[in-house]
Amino acid sequence: MNAKTSHPAIGGNWASLLLPIAADDSIEFDKLGEEIDILIEAGVDGIYSNGTAGEFHNQTEEEFDRIQAMLAERCQASSMPFVIGACQPDPRIMLNRVRRAAALDPRAIQVILPDWWPLTDAEAVDFLKRAADVACGIPLILYNPPHAKRVLSPKALGMLSAAVPEVIGVKLADGDAAWYAETRRHLFGISLFVPGHHLATGIKQGVAAGSFSNVACLSPRGAQLWTLSMRSDLDAALELERRICAFMESHIVPFRREFGYSNAALDKLLSAIGNWGPVGTRLRFPYRSIDIAEAVRLRGIARSELPDLFR
């Protein structure tokens, strides 16, 4: 029996674990524990570590282990599903992270394709098979963001998931109607995670299983209620999605488009706008952080334009 049928389906609103960073660039682990507790209390469908916003590319291995152990301990104590991101551009480091993550028994382990030189299809299959072997029965989620060296087409992703059935999900950017049609043709039976602010559209298109959500960065509880609403009133959820996208385009995307801030900086800005936990906007050197004053400025605007997320 392969991983697609032997493991329960994974989906819903997953909140990102964001790193509270001190002025000396150290991780503030006391605040990290507080953040995990807040996300558990918010009742999200799950918590995932070491995505882009978790700054997986900028940690020591000792820090990686401490983050994952803290997440696993607190989630297991409260029966909160969790996914560990073992992502790292270096394949050897990544496989070692997968091995250590598997010992913590997460719902799944997220990986990327090694990212110094783009992999061919055959090399990608070889890597994912090795990762599956190392994961010892824990299923994999492939993270293939728009800034990856190789952004895989739905057809290529379908080939990979067929060759490596332990890959039960893919986190990716969505596209236009043609992209959705191609995805329905090639990626049936695998859990797809679209950007948080497009989740209602992904549900309407019959493609999305859930999201590793930037909307949950803004408001974990609000994102959870919005996700649940998609089952009962999809039209209302789509109307809220339109307002979320308008807010992002007007107030968040310009920080990347006009000033060059990273996606991690934008996600931490969203968290600080939501003001639900002790994360702050600081990124680790050498990445630039958005001033906390911008978050304070945008708090009233977010609550005015998106009151549904802050009730």
C-alpha positions in Angstrom: 0.0 0.0 0.0 1.5 3.4 -0.9 1.6 6.6 1.1 -1.3 8.1 -0.8 -3.7 5.4 0.6 -2.0 4.4 3.8 -2.0 7.9 5.4 -4.9 10.1 6.1 -5.5 13.1 3.8 -4.0 16.3 4.8 -5.6 19.7 4.2 -7.1 22.8 5.7 -5.7 26.0 7.2 -2.1 25.5 8.3 -0.3 28.3 10.3 3.3 29.0 9.7 5.7 29.0 12.7 7.6 32.3 12.4 10.9 32.9 14.2 11.0 35.7 16.9 14.5 37.1 16.3 16.3 39.3 18.8 18.5 42.3 18.0 21.6 40.1 18.3 20.2 37.7 15.6 19.5 35.0 18.1 16.2 33.1 18.2 14.0 34.0 21.1 12.9 30.5 22.1 10.7 31.6 25.0 8.7 33.7 22.6 8.6 30.8 20.1 7.0 28.6 22.7 4.4 31.3 23.4 3.7 31.6 19.7 3.1 27.8 19.4 0.7 27.9 22.4 -1.2 30.8 20.8 -1.6 29.0 17.5 -2.8 25.8 19.2 -5.3 27.9 21.1 -6.5 29.5 17.9 -7.6 26.0 16.7 -5.9 26.0 13.3 -6.0 22.8 11.3 -2.2 22.4 11.8 1.1 24.1 12.4 4.1 23.8 10.1 7.7 24.8 10.7 10.5 25.9 8.5 8.8 27.2 5.4 10.2 30.4 3.8 8.7 32.5 6.6 10.4 30.2 9.1 13.8 31.2 7.7 14.8 27.5 7.1 17.7 28.7 5.0 19.3 30.7 7.9 19.5 28.3 10.8 22.2 26.1 12.4 21.4 22.4 12.7 21.3 22.8 16.4 18.7 25.5 16.1 16.8 23.4 13.6 16.6 20.5 16.1 15.6 22.7 19.0 12.8 24.4 16.9 11.3 21.0 15.8 11.6 19.4 19.2 9.7 22.3 20.8 7.0 22.2 18.1 6.6 18.4 18.3 6.4 18.4 22.1 3.7 21.1 22.4 1.7 19.8 19.4 1.7 16.2 20.6 0.6 17.3 24.1 -2.4 19.0 22.6 -3.2 16.6 19.7 -2.4 19.4 17.2 -1.3 18.2 13.8 2.1 19.4 12.7 4.3 19.3 9.7 8.1 19.7 9.9 9.9 21.6 7.1 13.2 19.8 6.5 13.9 22.2 3.6 17.5 23.2 2.9 19.2 24.1 -0.4 21.9 21.6 0.3 20.7 18.0 -0.4 22.9 16.3 2.2 21.8 18.7 4.9 18.2 18.3 3.9 18.3 14.5 4.0 19.8 14.7 7.4 17.0 17.0 8.5 14.4 14.6 7.1 16.0 11.8 9.0 15.9 13.7 12.3 12.4 15.1 11.6 11.0 11.6 11.0 11.9 10.6 14.6 9.5 13.3 15.9 6.5 11.6 14.1 5.0 14.6 12.3 1.9 14.3 10.0 4.3 15.0 7.1 7.7 16.4 6.2 8.1 19.2 3.8 11.1 19.3 1.4 12.2 21.3 -1.6 14.3 20.2 -4.5 18.0 20.9 -4.0 18.4 24.5 -5.2 22.0 25.4 -6.2 21.6 23.9 -9.7 18.1 23.0 -11.2 17.4 19.2 -11.1 16.3 17.3 -14.1 13.2 15.2 -13.9 15.2 12.1 -13.3 17.4 13.7 -10.6 14.2 15.1 -8.9 12.7 11.6 -8.8 16.0 10.2 -7.4 16.2 12.8 -4.7 12.5 12.4 -3.6 12.9 8.6 -3.5 16.0 9.0 -1.3 14.0 11.5 1.0 11.1 9.0 1.2 13.5 6.2 2.2 15.1 8.4 4.9 11.6 9.5 6.2 10.8 5.9 7.2 7.1 6.0 6.4 6.4 9.6 7.1 4.8 11.1 4.0 6.4 14.0 2.1 5.1 17.4 0.9 7.0 19.0 -1.9 7.4 22.8 -1.6 7.8 24.3 -5.1 7.5 28.1 -4.8 7.6 30.6 -7.6 11.2 31.6 -6.7 12.4 28.0 -7.0 15.2 27.3 -9.5 12.7 25.0 -11.3 9.0 25.8 -11.1 7.4 22.6 -12.0 4.3 22.4 -14.3 1.3 20.4 -13.2 2.3 17.7 -15.7 5.8 17.4 -14.2 4.4 17.4 -10.7 2.0 14.6 -11.7 5.0 12.6 -13.0 6.9 13.1 -9.8 4.0 12.1 -7.5 3.4 9.0 -9.6 7.0 8.0 -9.4 7.3 8.7 -5.7 3.9 7.9 -4.1 5.2 9.0 -0.7 4.8 12.6 -1.9 1.2 13.1 -0.7 1.1 16.9 -1.2 2.5 19.9 -3.0 2.7 23.5 -1.8 2.7 25.7 -4.9 1.5 28.9 -6.5 -1.7 28.7 -8.5 -2.4 30.3 -11.8 -5.2 31.2 -14.2 -8.1 29.1 -15.5 -5.8 27.2 -17.9 -3.5 26.3 -15.0 -6.4 25.0 -12.9 -7.6 22.9 -15.9 -4.1 21.4 -16.4 -3.9 20.7 -12.6 -7.2 18.9 -12.6 -5.9 16.8 -15.5 -2.5 15.8 -14.0 -2.7 16.1 -10.2 -5.8 14.1 -9.2 -5.4 12.4 -5.8 -2.7 14.5 -4.3 -3.2 17.3 -1.7 -2.4 20.7 -3.2 -1.8 23.7 -1.0 -2.4 27.0 -2.8 -1.5 30.5 -1.5 -3.6 31.4 1.5 -5.2 34.5 -0.1 -6.4 32.3 -3.0 -7.8 29.4 -1.0 -11.5 30.0 -1.7 -10.7 30.1 -5.5 -8.7 26.9 -5.2 -11.6 25.2 -3.4 -14.1 26.5 -6.0 -11.9 25.1 -8.7 -11.9 21.7 -7.1 -8.1 21.7 -6.8 -7.0 23.0 -3.3 -6.9 20.7 -0.3 -5.8 23.7 1.9 -3.1 26.2 2.4 0.1 26.8 4.3 -1.4 30.2 4.8 -0.2 33.8 4.7 -3.7 34.7 5.8 -3.0 32.7 9.0 0.1 34.9 9.4 -2.3 37.9 9.6 -4.9 36.2 11.8 -4.7 32.5 12.7 -8.2 32.3 14.1 -9.7 34.5 11.4 -8.1 32.4 8.7 -9.5 29.2 10.4 -13.0 30.6 10.5 -12.7 31.7 6.9 -11.5 28.3 5.8 -14.5 26.6 7.6 -16.9 29.0 6.0 -15.9 27.7 2.6 -17.9 24.5 3.3 -21.1 26.4 4.1 -21.0 29.6 2.1 -18.4 29.6 -0.6 -19.8 32.7 -2.3 -19.3 34.7 0.9 -15.8 33.2 1.3 -15.0 34.3 -2.2 -16.2 37.8 -1.5 -13.8 37.9 1.5 -11.0 36.6 -0.6 -11.5 39.5 -3.0 -11.1 41.9 -0.2 -8.1 40.0 1.2 -6.4 40.1 -2.2 -7.1 43.8 -2.5 -5.6 44.5 0.9 -2.5 42.4 -0.1 -2.1 44.2 -3.4 -2.5 47.7 -2.0 -0.7 47.4 1.3 1.6 44.4 1.4 2.9 43.5 -2.1 4.4 47.0 -2.7 7.0 46.2 0.0 8.3 43.5 -2.3 7.6 45.0 -5.7 8.9 48.5 -4.9 11.4 48.0 -2.1 12.7 44.5 -2.7 11.7 42.9 0.7 11.6 39.1 0.8 8.4 37.0 1.2 9.5 36.2 4.7 9.6 39.9 5.5 6.1 40.2 4.2 4.8 37.3 6.2 6.3 38.7 9.4 4.7 42.1 8.6 1.3 40.4 8.3 1.9 38.8 11.7 2.8 42.1 13.3 -0.2 43.8 11.7 -2.4 41.1 13.2 -0.6 41.6 16.5 -1.7 38.2 17.8 1.7 37.0 19.1 5.3 37.9 20.0 6.9 37.4 16.6 7.8 41.0 15.5 9.1 41.9 12.0 12.8 41.3 12.4 14.6 38.8 10.0 18.0 37.3 10.4 21.0 39.0 8.8 21.6 39.7 6.0 17.9 40.0 5.1 16.2 43.4 5.6 13.2 43.7 7.9 10.2 46.0 7.5 10.0 48.6 10.2 7.5 47.7 13.0 6.0 51.2 12.5 4.6 50.0 9.2 2.7 47.3 10.9 1.3 49.7 13.5 0.3 52.0 10.6 -1.5 49.2 8.8 -3.4 47.7 11.8 -6.3 50.0 11.7 -6.5 49.6 7.9 -6.6 45.8 8.1 -9.3 45.8 10.7 -11.3 48.3 8.7 -11.0 46.5 5.4 -11.1 42.9 6.7 -13.2 43.0 9.9 -14.3 39.4 9.3 -10.7 38.2 10.1 -10.6 40.0 13.5 -13.9 39.3 15.2 
